[in-house]
Amino acid sequence: TINWPIPHNRPINLPTYPFQHQRYWPALAAIRPVDAVSIGLGAAGHPLLGAAVELAGTDTHLFTSLLSLHSHPWLADHAVAGTVLLPGTGFLELALQAGHHV
């Protein structure tokens, strides 16, 4: 049991066996898309880019997104040795869209 300050100030039990399979991450059903504008970011206007923001005091822009099999099921078609990868054309599209936005 750990008693450091955590949300709601209650102790939590950690697994004592290293291979005790218990998930501590939220289920995919609990993950909801966030509206970028509602949290102060600009909408990127592209299905692969979620949000865009200009960093204060600089000429730098930051683009962010969540790419997963849950949000983009077509990624499953791009697996190499059982690992899903974003295809090279996806990286090119992200770079082109970021350049166009800037």
Backbone as a printed PyTorch tensor [residue, N CA C, xyz], in Angstrom:
tensor([[[  0.8390,  -1.1780,   0.0000],
         [  0.0000,   0.0000,   0.0000],
         [  0.8810,   1.2360,   0.0000]],

        [[  0.4960,   2.2040,  -0.8150],
         [  1.2280,   3.4590,  -0.8970],
         [  0.3570,   4.5570,  -0.3100]],

        [[  0.9510,   5.4170,   0.5020],
         [  0.1760,   6.4620,   1.1660],
         [  0.6280,   7.8670,   0.7990]],

        [[  1.1890,   8.0660,  -0.4150],
         [  1.5630,   9.4330,  -0.7880],
         [  0.3240,  10.1780,  -1.2380]],

        [[  0.4290,  11.4950,  -1.3900],
         [ -0.7620,  12.2480,  -1.8200],
         [ -1.1990,  11.8440,  -3.2220]],

        [[ -2.3530,  11.2980,  -3.3120],
         [ -2.9620,  10.9150,  -4.5850],
         [ -4.3770,  11.4710,  -4.5910]],

        [[ -5.0200,  11.4870,  -5.7730],
         [ -6.3960,  12.0100,  -5.8000],
         [ -7.2750,  11.3500,  -4.7440]],

        [[ -8.0520,  12.1200,  -4.0810],
         [ -9.0090,  11.6960,  -3.0590],
         [ -8.3190,  11.2030,  -1.7900]],

        [[ -6.9870,  11.3430,  -1.6980],
         [ -6.2270,  11.0200,  -0.4880],
         [ -6.5760,   9.6630,   0.1130]],

        [[ -6.6450,   8.6560,  -0.7080],
         [ -6.8920,   7.3120,  -0.1750],
         [ -5.7970,   6.3800,  -0.6700]],

        [[ -5.3600,   5.4610,   0.1550],
         [ -4.2890,   4.5420,  -0.2600],
         [ -4.7760,   3.5820,  -1.3450]],

        [[ -3.8470,   3.1680,  -2.1880],
         [ -4.1680,   2.1880,  -3.2190],
         [ -3.2620,   0.9800,  -3.0460]],

        [[ -3.7520,  -0.1630,  -3.4120],
         [ -2.9620,  -1.3890,  -3.3460],
         [ -2.3080,  -1.6330,  -4.6880]],

        [[ -1.0190,  -1.8800,  -4.6780],
         [ -0.2870,  -2.2060,  -5.8900],
         [ -0.0950,  -3.7160,  -5.9510]],

        [[  0.0200,  -4.2800,  -7.1670],
         [  0.2170,  -5.7210,  -7.2580],
         [  1.5540,  -6.1240,  -6.6410]],

        [[  1.5460,  -7.2190,  -5.9230],
         [  2.7790,  -7.7090,  -5.2980],
         [  3.4630,  -8.7540,  -6.1720]],

        [[  2.7230,  -9.3620,  -7.0540],
         [  3.2770, -10.3600,  -7.9640],
         [  3.5440,  -9.6680,  -9.2910]],

        [[  4.7630,  -9.7610,  -9.8500],
         [  5.0980,  -8.9790, -11.0410],
         [  4.2740,  -9.3080, -12.2770]],

        [[  3.6820, -10.4790, -12.3360],
         [  2.9220, -10.8460, -13.5230],
         [  1.4310, -10.8970, -13.2490]],

        [[  1.0150, -10.1900, -12.2150],
         [ -0.4050, -10.0970, -11.9060],
         [ -1.0370,  -9.1700, -12.9340]],

        [[ -1.8650,  -9.7190, -13.7830],
         [ -2.4150,  -8.9600, -14.9050],
         [ -3.6610,  -8.2070, -14.4740]],

        [[ -3.4550,  -6.9450, -14.1370],
         [ -4.5620,  -6.0670, -13.7910],
         [ -4.3160,  -4.7510, -14.5050]],

        [[ -5.2880,  -4.3190, -15.2790],
         [ -5.1330,  -3.0920, -16.0570],
         [ -5.4840,  -1.8850, -15.2030]],

        [[ -4.6500,  -0.8610, -15.2870],
         [ -4.8770,   0.3700, -14.5420],
         [ -5.2270,   1.5390, -15.4650]],

        [[ -5.3000,   1.2960, -16.7670],
         [ -5.5940,   2.3410, -17.7370],
         [ -7.0800,   2.3630, -18.0210]],

        [[ -7.6290,   3.5140, -18.4020],
         [ -9.0580,   3.5710, -18.7130],
         [ -9.3940,   2.7060, -19.9260]],

        [[-10.5700,   2.1580, -19.9160],
         [-11.0270,   1.3450, -21.0390],
         [-11.2310,   2.2330, -22.2560]],

        [[-11.1060,   1.6630, -23.4440],
         [-11.2740,   2.4410, -24.6650],
         [-12.6430,   3.1030, -24.7280]],

        [[-13.6470,   2.4490, -24.1860],
         [-14.9920,   3.0190, -24.2150],
         [-15.0550,   4.2980, -23.3830]],

        [[-14.1790,   4.4480, -22.3960],
         [-14.1920,   5.6230, -21.5360],
         [-13.4590,   6.8050, -22.1700]],

        [[-12.6680,   6.5520, -23.2030],
         [-11.9160,   7.6220, -23.8530],
         [-12.8300,   8.3090, -24.8580]],

        [[-13.0120,   9.6010, -24.6550],
         [-13.8690,  10.3780, -25.5470],
         [-13.0290,  11.4280, -26.2470]],

        [[-13.3590,  11.7430, -27.4890],
         [-12.6290,  12.8180, -28.1550],
         [-12.8790,  14.1520, -27.4540]],

        [[-11.8560,  14.9790, -27.4220],
         [-11.9520,  16.2810, -26.7820],
         [-12.0290,  17.3490, -27.8610]],

        [[-12.9280,  18.2890, -27.6920],
         [-13.0440,  19.4070, -28.6070],
         [-11.8740,  20.3490, -28.3460]],

        [[-10.9790,  20.5010, -29.3350],
         [ -9.7630,  21.2880, -29.1660],
         [-10.0680,  22.7350, -28.8160]],

        [[-11.0880,  23.3030, -29.4060],
         [-11.4140,  24.7080, -29.1700],
         [-11.8430,  24.9270, -27.7240]],

        [[-12.5340,  23.9560, -27.1270],
         [-13.0220,  24.1190, -25.7590],
         [-11.8970,  24.1460, -24.7310]],

        [[-10.7150,  23.6750, -25.0870],
         [ -9.5870,  23.7150, -24.1480],
         [ -8.5380,  24.7370, -24.5750]],

        [[ -8.9130,  25.6590, -25.4460],
         [ -8.0470,  26.7680, -25.8050],
         [ -7.1100,  26.5220, -26.9710]],

        [[ -7.3050,  25.4450, -27.6930],
         [ -6.4790,  25.1600, -28.8580],
         [ -7.2640,  25.4700, -30.1230]],

        [[ -6.5510,  25.6860, -31.2040],
         [ -7.2050,  25.9090, -32.4850],
         [ -7.4570,  24.5950, -33.1890]],

        [[ -8.5690,  24.4960, -33.8710],
         [ -8.8660,  23.2930, -34.6410],
         [ -7.9540,  23.2420, -35.8550]],

        [[ -7.3590,  22.0810, -36.1070],
         [ -6.4450,  21.9380, -37.2360],
         [ -7.1940,  21.7200, -38.5430]],

        [[ -8.4430,  21.2800, -38.4710],
         [ -9.2410,  21.1050, -39.6760],
         [ -8.7870,  19.9590, -40.5570]],

        [[ -8.2470,  18.9110, -39.9700],
         [ -7.7650,  17.7570, -40.7300],
         [ -8.0280,  16.5050, -39.9170]],

        [[ -8.4270,  15.3950, -40.5600],
         [ -8.7670,  14.1920, -39.7920],
         [ -7.5870,  13.5540, -39.0530]],

        [[ -6.3600,  13.8200, -39.4660],
         [ -5.2120,  13.2560, -38.7620],
         [ -4.6260,  14.2070, -37.7220]],

        [[ -4.9470,  15.4820, -37.8110],
         [ -4.4540,  16.4680, -36.8520],
         [ -5.6080,  16.9180, -35.9650]],

        [[ -5.4300,  16.8010, -34.6730],
         [ -6.5120,  17.1430, -33.7690],
         [ -6.5590,  18.6010, -33.3910]],

        [[ -5.3910,  19.2160, -33.1510],
         [ -5.3780,  20.5920, -32.6750],
         [ -4.0880,  21.2750, -33.0920]],

        [[ -4.1560,  22.5950, -33.1310],
         [ -2.9940,  23.4130, -33.4720],
         [ -2.9550,  24.6020, -32.5290]],

        [[ -1.7570,  24.9960, -32.1350],
         [ -1.6020,  26.1570, -31.2640],
         [ -0.2740,  26.8270, -31.5870]],

        [[ -0.2800,  28.1560, -31.5610],
         [  0.9620,  28.9020, -31.7240],
         [  1.5210,  29.1470, -30.3350]],

        [[  2.7760,  28.7520, -30.1100],
         [  3.3830,  28.9060, -28.7970],
         [  3.6310,  30.3850, -28.5150]],

        [[  3.2970,  30.8010, -27.3270],
         [  3.3680,  32.2130, -26.9480],
         [  4.7900,  32.7490, -27.0500]],

        [[  4.9130,  33.9310, -27.6250],
         [  6.1950,  34.6060, -27.6960],
         [  7.1660,  34.0470, -28.7060]],

        [[  6.7250,  33.1480, -29.5630],
         [  7.6030,  32.5510, -30.5700],
         [  6.8740,  32.4840, -31.9020]],

        [[  7.6070,  32.1060, -32.9200],
         [  6.9920,  31.8400, -34.2220],
         [  6.8030,  30.3400, -34.4110]],

        [[  6.7150,  29.6120, -33.3110],
         [  6.6220,  28.1500, -33.3430],
         [  5.1720,  27.7070, -33.2240]],

        [[  4.8050,  26.7050, -33.9880],
         [  3.4700,  26.1180, -33.9220],
         [  3.5860,  24.6870, -33.4170]],

        [[  2.5710,  24.2580, -32.6780],
         [  2.5170,  22.8990, -32.1500],
         [  1.2380,  22.2450, -32.6610]],

        [[  1.3860,  21.0610, -33.2250],
         [  0.2460,  20.2880, -33.7150],
         [  0.1780,  18.9990, -32.9230]],

        [[ -1.0120,  18.5790, -32.5780],
         [ -1.1710,  17.3650, -31.7970],
         [ -2.3820,  16.5800, -32.2820]],

        [[ -2.3720,  15.2890, -31.9920],
         [ -3.4850,  14.4350, -32.3770],
         [ -3.3610,  13.0970, -31.6640]],

        [[ -4.3940,  12.3210, -31.7410],
         [ -4.3850,  10.9590, -31.2240],
         [ -4.6760,  10.0280, -32.3870]],

        [[ -3.6920,   9.2220, -32.7340],
         [ -3.8670,   8.2180, -33.7930],
         [ -3.8660,   6.8580, -33.1320]],

        [[ -4.9610,   6.1470, -33.2480],
         [ -5.0600,   4.8200, -32.6580],
         [ -5.9660,   3.9550, -33.5220]],

        [[ -5.9370,   2.6720, -33.2730],
         [ -6.8290,   1.7680, -33.9980],
         [ -8.2870,   2.0550, -33.6590]],

        [[ -8.5190,   2.5890, -32.4690],
         [ -9.8840,   2.9110, -32.0630],
         [-10.4260,   4.1010, -32.8600]],

        [[ -9.5910,   5.1200, -33.0660],
         [-10.0450,   6.3060, -33.7860],
         [ -9.8510,   6.2010, -35.2970]],

        [[ -8.8820,   5.4090, -35.7390],
         [ -8.5830,   5.2450, -37.1620],
         [ -8.4050,   3.7460, -37.4670]],

        [[ -9.5010,   2.9980, -37.6040],
         [ -9.4130,   1.5420, -37.7820],
         [ -8.6240,   1.1120, -39.0180]],

        [[ -8.5040,   1.9690, -40.0250],
         [ -7.7780,   1.6160, -41.2430],
         [ -6.2880,   1.4090, -40.9740]],

        [[ -5.7980,   1.8830, -39.8410],
         [ -4.3850,   1.6640, -39.5110],
         [ -4.0530,   0.1770, -39.3650]],

        [[ -5.0540,  -0.6430, -39.0490],
         [ -4.8220,  -2.0800, -38.8900],
         [ -4.3400,  -2.7190, -40.1830]],

        [[ -4.6120,  -2.0840, -41.3190],
         [ -4.1650,  -2.6080, -42.6090],
         [ -2.6730,  -2.3810, -42.8420]],

        [[ -2.0260,  -1.6490, -41.9400],
         [ -0.6110,  -1.3000, -42.1150],
         [  0.2180,  -1.8780, -40.9770]],

        [[  0.2610,  -3.1900, -40.9000],
         [  1.0240,  -3.8740, -39.8560],
         [  2.2620,  -4.5210, -40.4540]],

        [[  3.3510,  -4.4300, -39.7210],
         [  4.6040,  -5.0780, -40.1080],
         [  5.0180,  -5.9610, -38.9450]],

        [[  5.1190,  -7.2540, -39.1870],
         [  5.4880,  -8.2320, -38.1560],
         [  4.5940,  -8.0920, -36.9180]],

        [[  3.3120,  -7.8570, -37.1390],
         [  2.3570,  -7.7790, -36.0370],
         [  2.2960,  -6.4310, -35.3350]],

        [[  3.0890,  -5.4530, -35.7670],
         [  3.0840,  -4.1240, -35.1700],
         [  2.4560,  -3.1350, -36.1400]],

        [[  1.4510,  -2.4150, -35.6840],
         [  0.7680,  -1.4460, -36.5250],
         [  1.6180,  -0.1820, -36.6120]],

        [[  1.8350,   0.2830, -37.8300],
         [  2.6460,   1.4700, -38.0860],
         [  1.8480,   2.4790, -38.9100]],

        [[  2.1580,   3.7520, -38.7020],
         [  1.5920,   4.7820, -39.5680],
         [  2.3810,   4.7430, -40.8690]],

        [[  1.7100,   4.5980, -42.0070],
         [  2.4440,   4.5240, -43.2770],
         [  3.1830,   5.8310, -43.5690]],

        [[  4.2260,   5.7290, -44.3670],
         [  5.0280,   6.8950, -44.7210],
         [  4.2130,   8.0130, -45.3310]],

        [[  3.2000,   7.6680, -46.1110],
         [  2.3530,   8.7060, -46.7070],
         [  1.5710,   9.4600, -45.6350]],

        [[  1.3060,   8.8060, -44.4970],
         [  0.6360,   9.4800, -43.3840],
         [  1.5300,  10.5630, -42.7910]],

        [[  2.8260,  10.2520, -42.6300],
         [  3.7680,  11.2620, -42.1380],
         [  3.8880,  12.4180, -43.1320]],

        [[  3.9070,  12.0890, -44.4130],
         [  3.9710,  13.1220, -45.4430],
         [  2.7320,  14.0190, -45.3880]],

        [[  1.5740,  13.4170, -45.2500],
         [  0.3280,  14.1780, -45.1540],
         [  0.3330,  15.0920, -43.9250]],

        [[  0.8360,  14.5870, -42.7750],
         [  0.9220,  15.4140, -41.5780],
         [  1.8440,  16.6090, -41.7970]],

        [[  3.0010,  16.3810, -42.4140],
         [  3.9590,  17.4630, -42.6820],
         [  3.3660,  18.4930, -43.6460]],

        [[  2.7100,  18.0080, -44.7100],
         [  2.1020,  18.9310, -45.6660],
         [  0.9930,  19.7670, -45.0340]],

        [[  0.1730,  19.1330, -44.2200],
         [ -0.9340,  19.8470, -43.5790],
         [ -0.4050,  20.8720, -42.5720]],

        [[  0.6220,  20.5130, -41.8030],
         [  1.2140,  21.4520, -40.8580],
         [  1.8190,  22.6380, -41.6070]],

        [[  2.5200,  22.3730, -42.7050],
         [  3.0920,  23.4490, -43.5130],
         [  2.0200,  24.3540, -44.0940]],

        [[  0.9300,  23.7660, -44.5640],
         [ -0.1720,  24.5500, -45.1170],
         [ -0.8140,  25.4250, -44.0490]],

        [[ -0.9500,  24.8570, -42.8310],
         [ -1.5770,  25.5780, -41.7280],
         [ -0.7190,  26.7840, -41.3140]],

        [[  0.5970,  26.5900, -41.3100],
         [  1.5050,  27.6640, -40.8830],
         [  1.5900,  28.7070, -41.9840]]])
